[in-house]
Amino acid sequence: MMIDLIDLAESHLAVTYRWVSGPSVRDGLLVNRKISAEEHRAWFAKLANDSSQRVFAALADGCHIGNFGYRNLLPGHGTGELWMFIGPEFQGRRMGFPMLNRGLEMGFGTLKLRKVLLNVDTANARALLLYARAGFRVEGLLHAEQIYQDRPVDLLRMALMADAFVGLKRMLDVGRPETGPDEFPSDTSS
């Protein structure tokens, strides 16, 4: 499946707002409250002048399936923090890994990052598996880093370096057995 990332445009706002207003995306992003349509539009309006962020609509065969972004971009340091979500109606269709892969290609290529960071809820098993499969390594535990639904949430800080991503891409492109996007490659050396 081919995933394209294009700059988030006004034409993507209605569906994005529907997604971020729903519980599954809010839970994944640890957003405590419902966002108003006005707040959503104001956020979008600020993006054009915010060089610390890049936000993309993810398209699969031309259909908007989710959003991918980098925040806290520090060009002088070559770092950025990624976030992503897939719309609820597209979840479970094995689009996470291709979307993440395309976003990392953009981060390490177009944005010239040397290190991509992320923070993920320790209870989000699917996300943890996805990021580990993509080569992210745990850098540390952020104990009780956020409060979500009146409970403290532990986050894992994970990171992927550009050279590790290039190495992983080479390894996956050369004779590695095919696996689904939500599975780890199996050990075939036994």
C-alpha positions, 0 to 999 in steps of 0.5 A, a space after each residue: 500500500 502506497 501512503 502519501 503525505 501532503 501538507 494538511 490543507 483546509 480541505 482536510 479539516 472537517 474529517 480531521 476535526 471529526 477524528 480528533 473529536 472522537 474518543 479513539 483518537 483523543 485516547 491515543 493522543 491523550 487529549 483530555 477534553 473535547 476540542 471545539 471547532 473554533 479551537 481546531 480552526 485556530 490551531 490550523 491557522 497558526 500552523 502556516 507561521 509555526 516553523 517548529 511544526 509540520 503537519 501532513 494529511 496521510 493519503 492511501 490511494 488518494 483517500 485521507 486516512 489519518 494525519 502525521 506530524 512533527 512538532 518541536 522541530 529544532 533545525 539547528 539540532 536536527 531533531 523533531 518529535 513525531 505524532 500520528 493517528 489513523 482515523 477510526 474507520 481505517 484502523 486495523 487495516 495495516 496502514 500504521 507501518 507504511 504511514 510511519 515509514 513514509 513519515 520517517 522518510 520525510 523526516 530524515 529526507 526532506 526535513 533533514 532530521 538526524 534524530 526522531 523522537 516520540 513519547 508513547 503511553 506505556 499502556 499503548 501496546 499496538 503503538 509500542 510494537 509499531 515503533 519497535 518494529 520501525 527501529 525505535 529504541 527506548 531512551 527512558 521512562 517518563 514517570 507520571 508525565 501526563 494526567 489523562 482522565 484524572 490518572 497519571 500516565 507513564 510515557 516511554 521516550 523513544 528515538 530513532 537515529 537517521 543512520 539506524 533508519 537507513 540501515 533498517 531500510 536496507 535490511 528490509 529491502 534485501 531478502 527479508 521475509 515479508 511480514 504484516 505491518 503490525 507484526 515483528 519480522 520473525 526469526 528465520 535462522 533456526 
